[in-house]
Amino acid sequence: MNARLFAAVFGTQARKLMSYRADFWLTAVVTFFVEFSVVYFLWTSIYRSSGVSTVAGMSLNAMLLYYVAALLLGKIVRGQERDLTISTEIYEGTLTRYLLYPSNYFGMKYAEHLGLMVPAIVEMLLFGVAAMFVVRPGSAGDISAATIAMTVVSVVAANFLQFALLFPIQAVGFWADNVWALLVMYRFVSQMLGGLFLPLNLFPEWSQPIVDLLPFKYLYYAPATTLLGQTGTSEWLKGLAITLAWSAIAALAGRLVWKRGTLQYTGVGI
């Protein structure tokens, strides 16, 4: 795909999401406030009622800081969760215009997906700083220039992995009128096994090797723990290799489903 076109699609998508400023800020502030409030009061109650100072080796500050990192980095990985774009275009017949363009559809949709990251990056910078007034990072994490650089690489890889995993699911729209249920199932599984609901070190020990081999850990848990300095360089490189391997597998699956689906696509729409 042409680099200039890729940049244009990315920029257009980012500007579109940021154009309605009042709606963007209201949604961003309320969403983060609600999510962090639930985490804060839930885990504060758990630590207080249990009478322990650590859970799975994590203090209350460490637990809260993990959730701040996972929630904000997770938004960058997921973008704005506009998961129905591709399946909707298939269903409505508007996919036809893309098939006529002298460009790669996968590349154009990925450029749009990257554009969805921009508002999430703004939220990360703003709310991440604000959360530091509630959570004392010095006592719970070891954030440094090195961990930030490693996290940037992890988040970019996780963002592509998220897109690659969603593409073949949405492409099921060639055969089904509604893939919403599949996307809901994927979202639940990926967030549960990815560490967005619970830190993965709280999972049973026997499940850890399985979780390590699945792609979901590298969407949320790995970037969050990398940022907090809880991941060594060798472990980070291993996780990055697994992320890239799953991305290649998912991209190949998406390509196969796409080629099969376009053979029977009629472009009639609703």
C-alpha positions in Angstrom: 0.0 0.0 0.0 1.2 3.5 -0.9 2.8 5.2 2.2 1.1 8.5 1.4 -2.3 7.0 1.1 -1.7 5.0 4.4 -0.8 8.3 6.1 -3.8 10.1 4.7 -6.2 7.4 5.8 -4.6 7.4 9.3 -4.8 11.2 9.6 -8.4 11.4 8.4 -9.5 8.7 10.9 -7.8 10.4 13.8 -9.1 13.9 12.9 -12.6 12.5 12.5 -12.6 11.0 16.1 -11.2 14.2 17.6 -13.5 16.6 15.7 -16.4 16.3 18.2 -14.4 17.6 21.2 -17.1 17.8 23.8 -18.3 14.3 23.0 -14.8 12.9 23.1 -13.8 14.5 26.4 -17.1 13.7 28.1 -16.9 10.0 27.0 -13.2 9.7 27.9 -13.5 11.3 31.3 -16.6 9.4 32.4 -15.4 6.1 31.0 -12.0 6.3 32.8 -13.6 7.6 36.0 -16.1 4.8 36.1 -13.5 2.0 35.3 -10.9 3.3 37.8 -13.5 3.9 40.5 -14.8 0.3 40.2 -11.2 -1.1 40.4 -10.2 1.3 43.3 -13.2 0.5 45.6 -13.3 -3.2 44.7 -9.6 -3.9 45.5 -9.5 -1.5 48.4 -12.4 -3.5 50.0 -10.7 -6.8 49.2 -7.4 -5.8 50.8 -9.1 -4.3 53.8 -11.6 -7.1 54.5 -9.0 -9.9 54.0 -6.5 -8.1 56.3 -3.5 -8.9 54.0 -1.0 -6.4 52.7 -0.3 -8.3 49.4 -2.3 -10.5 47.0 -0.2 -12.7 44.7 2.8 -10.6 45.7 1.2 -7.3 44.8 0.4 -4.5 47.3 -2.7 -2.4 46.9 -0.7 0.4 45.2 0.9 -2.1 42.8 -2.5 -3.6 42.0 -4.0 -0.2 41.3 -1.0 0.9 39.3 -1.3 -2.3 37.2 -4.9 -1.5 36.4 -4.2 2.0 35.5 -1.5 0.8 33.0 -3.7 -2.0 31.7 -6.8 0.1 31.2 -5.0 3.0 29.5 -2.6 0.9 27.4 -5.6 -1.4 26.5 -7.4 1.5 25.0 -4.5 2.1 22.7 -4.4 -1.5 21.7 -8.2 -1.7 21.1 -8.6 1.8 19.6 -12.2 2.8 19.9 -13.5 -0.7 19.5 -15.3 0.0 16.3 -15.2 -3.7 15.6 -18.1 -3.9 13.2 -16.6 -1.8 10.4 -15.6 -4.5 8.0 -18.6 -6.8 8.6 -20.9 -3.8 8.1 -19.3 -2.9 4.8 -19.8 -6.5 3.7 -23.4 -6.6 4.8 -24.3 -3.2 3.3 -22.5 -3.8 0.0 -20.2 -0.7 0.5 -17.2 -3.0 0.3 -17.5 -2.8 -3.4 -15.9 0.6 -3.6 -12.8 -0.7 -1.8 -12.5 -3.6 -4.2 -12.4 -1.0 -7.1 -9.6 1.0 -5.5 -6.0 0.2 -6.6 -5.0 -0.4 -3.0 -4.8 -3.1 -0.5 -8.0 -3.4 1.6 -6.2 -4.9 4.6 -3.7 -2.0 4.6 -6.5 0.6 4.4 -8.4 -0.9 7.3 -5.2 -1.2 9.4 -4.5 2.5 8.7 -8.0 3.3 10.0 -7.4 1.0 13.0 -4.1 2.9 13.8 -6.0 6.2 13.5 -8.3 5.0 16.3 -5.2 4.9 18.6 -4.7 8.7 18.6 -7.6 9.6 21.0 -6.5 6.7 23.3 -2.9 8.0 23.4 -4.2 11.4 24.5 -6.2 9.7 27.2 -3.1 7.7 28.3 -1.0 10.8 28.7 -3.7 12.8 30.5 -5.3 10.2 32.8 -2.0 8.5 33.4 -0.6 11.6 35.0 -3.9 12.3 36.9 -3.9 8.7 38.3 -0.4 9.3 39.8 -2.1 11.6 42.4 -4.1 8.7 43.6 -1.5 5.9 43.2 2.1 6.3 44.4 4.1 4.8 41.5 7.4 4.9 43.3 6.3 2.3 45.8 4.7 0.0 43.2 6.5 0.1 39.9 9.9 0.9 38.3 9.0 3.0 35.3 12.1 4.1 33.3 13.1 5.3 29.9 13.9 1.7 29.0 10.6 0.3 30.1 8.8 3.1 28.2 10.7 2.3 25.0 10.0 -1.5 25.4 6.3 -0.7 26.1 6.0 1.4 22.9 7.2 -1.6 20.8 4.9 -4.0 22.7 1.9 -1.8 22.2 2.5 -1.3 18.5 2.8 -5.1 18.1 -0.3 -5.7 20.3 -2.3 -3.2 18.3 -1.5 -5.1 15.1 -2.2 -8.4 16.8 -5.6 -7.1 17.9 -6.4 -6.0 14.3 -5.2 -9.3 12.8 -7.3 -11.4 15.3 -10.4 -9.4 14.6 -10.1 -9.4 10.8 -11.0 -13.1 10.1 -13.9 -12.8 12.7 -15.3 -9.9 10.9 -14.8 -11.5 7.5 -17.3 -14.2 8.6 -19.8 -11.5 7.5 -19.4 -12.9 4.0 -21.5 -15.9 5.2 -23.5 -14.4 8.2 -25.6 -11.3 8.4 -24.4 -10.5 12.0 -21.1 -11.3 13.6 -21.8 -9.2 16.7 -22.1 -12.3 18.9 -18.7 -13.6 17.7 -17.1 -10.2 18.5 -18.6 -10.1 22.0 -17.3 -13.6 22.7 -13.8 -12.6 21.4 -13.9 -9.4 23.5 -14.8 -11.3 26.7 -12.2 -14.1 26.1 -9.4 -11.7 25.1 -10.0 -9.4 28.1 -10.3 -12.2 30.6 -7.2 -14.2 29.3 -5.4 -11.0 28.5 -5.3 -9.7 32.0 -7.7 -6.8 31.7 -10.2 -8.2 34.2 -7.7 -9.8 36.6 -3.8 -9.7 36.6 -2.7 -13.0 35.1 -0.5 -13.8 38.1 -3.7 -14.4 40.0 -4.6 -17.3 37.7 -3.9 -20.9 38.9 -0.3 -22.0 38.5 -1.2 -24.9 36.2 -2.8 -22.5 33.7 0.2 -20.2 33.4 2.0 -22.2 30.6 -1.3 -22.3 28.6 -1.9 -18.5 29.0 1.7 -17.8 28.0 1.2 -19.6 24.6 -2.1 -17.9 23.8 -2.1 -14.5 22.1 -4.3 -12.7 24.6 -1.7 -12.1 27.3 0.3 -9.9 24.9 -2.6 -7.6 24.3 -2.9 -6.1 27.8 -0.9 -7.9 30.5 2.5 -7.9 28.8 2.5 -4.2 27.9 1.3 -3.2 31.4 3.9 -5.2 33.2 6.6 -4.1 30.8 5.8 -0.5 31.5 6.0 -1.1 35.3 9.4 -2.7 35.0 8.1 -6.2 36.0 9.3 -7.9 32.8 13.0 -8.7 32.1 14.6 -8.2 28.7 14.7 -11.9 27.8 11.1 -12.4 28.8 10.1 -9.3 26.8 11.8 -10.5 23.7 10.1 -13.9 24.1 6.8 -12.3 24.4 7.4 -10.1 21.4 8.3 -13.1 19.3 5.1 -14.9 20.4 3.1 -11.7 19.5 4.6 -11.6 16.0 4.1 -15.3 15.5 0.4 -15.0 16.4 0.1 -11.9 14.2 1.4 -13.8 11.3 -0.9 -16.8 11.9 -4.0 -14.5 12.3 -3.0 -12.4 9.2 -2.7 -15.6 7.2 -6.1 -16.9 8.5 -7.6 -13.5 7.6 -6.2 -13.6 4.1 -7.6 -17.1 3.5 -11.0 -16.2 4.8 -10.9 -13.0 2.8 -10.0 -14.7 -0.5 -12.7 -17.3 0.0 -15.3 -14.7 0.9 -14.7 -12.4 -2.0 -15.3 -15.2 -4.4 -19.0 -15.3 -3.4 -19.4 -11.6 -2.6 -22.2 -10.0 -4.7 -22.2 -6.4 -3.4 -25.9 -6.3 -3.3 -26.2 -4.9 0.2 -29.3 -4.5 2.3 
